[in-house]
Amino acid sequence: MSKVVVVVAFEVKAGQLAAFLEIMRAHAARTLDVEPGCERFDVMTVRDDPNAVRLHEVYAGAVAYDEHSKSQRLADVRERYKDLIVGRTIAICDLLLL
């Protein structure tokens, strides 16, 4: 079974970065704490774009990712940040090399 990697790119509204990062840091910590299938959850800012945030998440496999993606907790987080962003793109990947 291959690991599933999620790469999310956010464009945050000007002036909303601190509020957005507060939500994302808590979400990452909680996901790692309560979802045993989540092996890694990084929250990153982009050096040359002050409104860009990237997430890098690694799940043990498709089942672990499906549980995360369908969780009420994720839906609640999305609701909390929806007014803080301009847009978001998500790439779901299969990890080929460690």
Secondary structure per residue as TSV (DSSP state, phi and psi in degrees):
chain	resnum	aa	ss	phi	psi
A	1	M	-	360.0	130.4
A	2	S	-	-88.7	149.9
A	3	K	-	-72.5	150.2
A	4	V	E	-106.8	130.2
A	5	V	E	-114.3	133.6
A	6	V	E	-113.5	127.2
A	7	V	E	-119.9	118.4
A	8	V	E	-117.1	131.5
A	9	A	E	-113.1	123.4
A	10	F	E	-113.0	142.7
A	11	E	E	-110.2	113.9
A	12	V	E	-92.2	142.7
A	13	K	-	-62.0	145.3
A	14	A	T	-55.1	134.9
A	15	G	T	82.7	-0.2
A	16	Q	-	-111.9	5.6
A	17	L	H	-60.9	-46.6
A	18	A	H	-60.5	-44.5
A	19	A	H	-64.9	-41.4
A	20	F	H	-64.2	-46.3
A	21	L	H	-64.1	-33.7
A	22	E	H	-60.6	-43.9
A	23	I	H	-65.3	-45.5
A	24	M	H	-68.3	-39.6
A	25	R	H	-62.8	-43.7
A	26	A	H	-65.0	-40.7
A	27	H	H	-63.1	-44.6
A	28	A	H	-61.5	-47.8
A	29	A	H	-61.9	-42.9
A	30	R	H	-67.7	-40.6
A	31	T	H	-60.5	-47.3
A	32	L	H	-62.6	-32.6
A	33	D	H	-75.1	-41.3
A	34	V	H	-107.0	-9.5
A	35	E	-	-114.4	100.4
A	36	P	T	-62.5	-21.2
A	37	G	T	-80.5	-9.2
A	38	C	E	-88.8	114.5
A	39	E	E	-94.3	-23.2
A	40	R	E	-157.3	143.0
A	41	F	E	-149.6	100.8
A	42	D	E	-102.9	137.8
A	43	V	E	-114.0	123.9
A	44	M	E	-132.0	145.8
A	45	T	E	-102.2	157.1
A	46	V	E	-98.4	126.4
A	47	R	T	-56.7	-42.1
A	48	D	T	-100.7	13.8
A	49	D	E	-142.0	101.6
A	50	P	E	-67.0	-9.3
A	51	N	E	-112.4	12.2
A	52	A	E	-105.8	133.8
A	53	V	E	-130.9	140.4
A	54	R	E	-123.3	142.5
A	55	L	E	-113.0	142.6
A	56	H	E	-131.9	112.8
A	57	E	E	-122.8	139.1
A	58	V	E	-122.2	127.0
A	59	Y	E	-115.9	148.4
A	60	A	S	-60.4	-25.1
A	61	G	S	177.4	-173.7
A	62	A	H	-62.3	-38.2
A	63	V	H	-64.0	-45.1
A	64	A	H	-62.4	-42.5
A	65	Y	H	-65.8	-42.9
A	66	D	H	-60.0	-41.5
A	67	E	H	-60.9	-42.7
A	68	H	H	-64.3	-48.8
A	69	S	H	-67.5	-23.0
A	70	K	T	-100.6	5.0
A	71	S	-	-75.3	147.3
A	72	Q	H	-65.7	-32.5
A	73	R	H	-60.7	-42.7
A	74	L	H	-65.1	-42.6
A	75	A	H	-59.6	-40.5
A	76	D	H	-65.4	-40.6
A	77	V	H	-63.8	-44.4
A	78	R	H	-60.2	-38.7
A	79	E	H	-64.7	-38.9
A	80	R	H	-67.1	-35.2
A	81	Y	H	-98.7	-5.0
A	82	K	G	-55.9	-35.3
A	83	D	G	-85.0	-1.7
A	84	L	G	-97.8	-8.5
A	85	I	E	-117.9	156.2
A	86	V	E	-89.2	-40.1
A	87	G	E	-168.6	172.2
A	88	R	E	-152.8	140.3
A	89	T	E	-125.9	144.8
A	90	I	E	-126.3	131.5
A	91	A	E	-118.2	124.7
A	92	I	E	-101.1	122.9
A	93	C	E	-124.9	156.4
A	94	D	E	-101.0	127.8
A	95	L	-	-76.0	123.1
A	96	L	-	-98.1	-36.8
A	97	L	-	-130.3	145.3
A	98	L	-	-93.7	360.0
